Amino acid sequence: MNGLTRDLLFDANGKVVSVEEETTLDKIPAAAKAAIEKKAAGGKITRVETLTQGSVVSYEAVVNKNGKNAEIGVNADGSAHK
């Protein structure tokens, strides 16, 4: 939608397990943004997603560094996720 993606994961009973929604770095909490930018230093952030699992919301970013993609996961307060 509007050029952004949304991925839904359902369990066998049809209940939503998680929602990954593409967003922009400027739309996530400041602490999460700062943590992602710090971990991505020297690389290019190519995608940012909000990950909702039940009532827990975290943030993921894909970073391209030296030609390789890596995923960074953080909580709203900037602490490591996963």
Residue pairs with C-beta under 8 A, 6 or more apart in sequence:
4 21
4 22
4 23
5 20
5 21
5 22
6 19
6 20
6 21
6 22
7 19
7 20
7 21
8 16
8 18
8 19
9 16
9 17
9 18
9 19
10 16
10 17
11 17
17 53
18 51
18 52
18 53
19 50
19 51
19 52
20 49
20 50
20 51
20 52
20 60
21 49
21 50
21 52
22 47
22 48
22 49
23 48
23 49
23 50
24 48
25 33
25 36
25 37
25 45
25 48
25 61
26 33
28 36
28 48
28 50
28 59
28 76
29 59
29 76
29 77
31 76
31 77
31 78
32 59
32 74
32 75
32 76
32 77
32 78
34 78
35 72
35 74
35 78
35 79
36 45
36 48
36 59
36 61
36 72
36 74
37 45
39 63
39 72
39 74
40 61
40 63
40 65
40 72
42 65
43 63
43 64
43 65
43 66
43 70
44 63
44 64
44 65
45 61
45 62
45 63
46 62
46 63
46 64
46 69
47 61
47 62
48 59
48 60
48 61
49 59
49 60
49 61
50 57
50 58
50 59
51 57
51 58
51 59
51 60
51 73
51 81
57 76
58 73
58 74
58 75
58 76
58 81
59 73
59 74
59 75
59 76
59 81
60 71
60 72
60 73
60 74
60 81
61 71
61 72
62 69
62 70
62 71
62 72
63 69
63 70
63 71
63 72
73 80
73 81
73 82
74 80
74 81
75 81
